[in-house]
Amino acid sequence: MAKTSIKKLLNEILSDDLENVYMHITTKAAEWAAAGFVEEANNLLEQLWSFNIPHSKHVWLQDEALQVIWELSGKQPKNIPFTFKDVSEIE
């Protein structure tokens, strides 16, 4: 992550903009999973979800992508905070 991205993320955390932080971490986990680092992505998500921050409605696309990856890999994180769709309905 570039220094400017880290600084921006730290500023968001300090400003209590948890929605943006949640979206950023979820997006990063989806990128990791797509790159083949499914277990690492799952660990990151489990850590995020352990803070009991309400699940963002703005990460539905990442949720669907992750669901497909979990289905294909057979590896799911614990305590997934969203309802799964039927994989055949995901475009």
Secondary structure, DSSP 8 states (H G I E B T S, - for coil): --HHHHHHHHHHHHTT-HHHHHHHHHHHHHHHHHTT-HHHHHHHHHHHHTT-----GGGHHHHHHHHHHHHHHT---SS--S----GGG--
